[in-house]
Each structure stands twice: as C-alpha cells, then as structure tokens.
Amino acid sequence: MHCLDFSPYAENLKSHLETRGIQSQMSMHPFDLINRQPDNTMSTVIDGKAFAETLRSRIKKAVSELQAKHDIVPGLAVVLVGENSASQIYVRSKARQTAEAGMQSFEHRLPENTSESELVQLVEELNRNPQVNGILVQLPLPAQINSERIINTVNVNKDVDGFHVESTGRLSIGIDSLVPCTPAGCLMLLKQAVGDLTGQHAVIIGRSNIVGKPVAQLLLKEHCTVTIAHSRTRDLPSACRQADIVIAAVGVPEMVKGDWIKPGATVIDVGINRVADNSGKSKLVGDVDYASASEVAGAITPVPGGVGPMTIACLLQNTIIATCRQRQIKLPEAIS
Ligand code: NAD
C-alpha cells in the first residue's frame, strides 16, 4: 500500500490554525487531512473554548493592571429571580468566572414571586453602588415582571448585557456602546476565522433582540452585506445558500442542513438545544446539523465549545470596559 506522508503539512497547518485560535478538525492525525471537502478545501473547527480561555487570561491581566495602576477592582452584580435551572447554571458560571478573573462578584437571588417594584428597587440600589460597575439581570424573568422595564432601569453605563434601549440605539447608529455579549463573541470568532469581513454576504437566521438583531448591526459595521432571515422567510435553504457567512440563532435543534451551506462558507452556530441521544441520555446540539454542515463549510463552530464559552468571556470584558468608562480611564493594555 502506498502511503503519502502528510505529517509536515499537517503540523504546519495545525500550528498556523492554532495561532489563529482555530482548531483544525483534522488536527489530531495527519491522515485526517484527507478529509477534504468536495471543492478540495478543508473544514476547520472554530474553537471557541480555546479562544475564550485566551480572552479570559487577557481579562485577568487587565484586572491586575487596573488594580496596580488605579487601585480599582471591577465589580459585576448578577441578579437571578426564580428557580429556572438553566439560569441557575449560567449565574453560577458567571459568578465563578468573575471571581477567577480577579473581579468582585455580587450575586442576588430573589424568589420566584418577587414583584416588579421589588426588583426595580434592587436594580436602583445596584445603580447607586460604586463598587458595582456592571449589572446583569438574568433572563427570562417570571411572568409578573416586565423585562423591558427592568432592562431599562439598569444604568446604561453599567449595562454589561447591552440590552438597554440606549445601548441598542447607539449600536444601531454605529457609535460607542456596550455590545451584547453573545453577538460580540460571534464577531470575535468570525474575525479570527475570516479576517476582514468587508463585502461578505452574511445570512443571519433569527431576529431576536438578544442575538439576531445585534449581530446584524455588528456585521453591518464590518461592511458585510446582511440578510436577516426568520420564521416567516420564504425558502430559507436558498437564502442560506447565498451566504459567505451563516449565523444560526434559531433555537431549533439541527435545523440548518449541509445542503443549505455554500461550499467553503463560515458557519457560526449560536443555538444551544438540549435533546435526547440514541440511548436516551441528554446532550447539547446547536441549530446546525453539524455532521452534514461540517462536510461543506470552510469553517464551523461546534456545539458545545463554540459560541457558548465566548458569552461569559465577553461579559467580563464588558465589565472592564464599563469600569473604565465610569472612571474615565484608558482601557488596560491587555484588552485594548
Ligand atoms: P429567540 O427564540 O428569541 O429567537 C429565535 C429566532 O429564530 C426568532 O427571531 C424566529 O423568527 C427565528 N425562527 C424560529 N423558528 C424559525 C424557523 N423555523 N425558521 C427560521 N427562523 C426561525 O431565540 P434567541 O434568544 O435569539 O436564541 C436563539 C438560539 O441561540 C437558542 O438556541 C438559544 O439557546 C441560543 N443562545 C445561545 C447563547 C450563547 O451563549 N451561545 C446566547 C443566547 C441564545
């Protein structure tokens, strides 16, 4: 049998991709390189977990810098109302990662039957507290509370979630604002994978205020041509096939199939869906059918390990940005 030695090429490629924060899908064994796409390109896995780790270590350095130069320790307050189990997990991770970055973490857990005015009162206290530089109220909130009122009660300068109507408006007209964390994470991964995004056609599936719309604004700012598709879009597969970049933020497990993807396109899967596997155990999948899409895409984020880990890292980064703006000091070098 004749064997080709791909090792030197594989190693070079692997280290090239790794320096760009991208893990080659075939990086473990040189023969994996044979796993080429129909147009002879290779699908690379965009490793959000590794990227987020690097970002968090830069954030930790930035926190030390703020403490050494200005005697400031940024503080992030997270408010959880009720017993939603997914929210409890998110809030726990946020608190842990905030502390690991060397910041102050303030956690407020309120009962499910908390009234809107009680929550407004807590947010107003946090607005006044000088030790709190960032405020995040975990969504969804119980039905008796108007989420919009709560989001807009947060002082816009402490709005590290970037959901305040003023933050949204500033983002939409392209001026300095605190940017929602998941969209900010998507953009970082995209720029790492693609480089300059100018002129790329991005199709975003989903028009939520949390992901779809802010991602669209960020990509417009990067000079992409942006299409926002949603539940009423006609012939979604055809719309997707036009895309150089597909961002799936739908909440429907594995909806986007490989034959919706233009060969070589970059696919960012925001979806986090819990489903049962063949043995009945639960597992996480994205909004993209990874098995078929990774055969066609040029680069793709996995679930888990893609966009997910970026969200908290971006939240920590936003807390530092908010702190520096409040104190009118320059961003630490580690994150500027
Ligand atoms: P959402 O429910 O608010 O919005 C979903 C959007 O998808 C809507 O705009 C809707 O029009 C569109 N949609 C629904 N069904 C569709 C269909 N069949 N065809 C085309 N479009 C359709 O959801 P969201 O908050 O934007 O979240 C989307 C996904 O991203 C979810 O899986 C969520 O868990 C995940 N998410 C992940 C993170 C993260 O940190 N990675 C953060 C936020 C959300």
Boltz pocket constraint, residues with backbone or C-beta under 6 A from the ligand:
constraints:
  - pocket:
      binder: B
      contacts: [[A, 182], [A, 205], [A, 206], [A, 207], [A, 208], [A, 209], [A, 210], [A, 211], [A, 212], [A, 229], [A, 230], [A, 231], [A, 232], [A, 233], [A, 236], [A, 248], [A, 249], [A, 250], [A, 251], [A, 252], [A, 269], [A, 270], [A, 271], [A, 272], [A, 273], [A, 287], [A, 307], [A, 308], [A, 311]]
      max_distance: 6.0
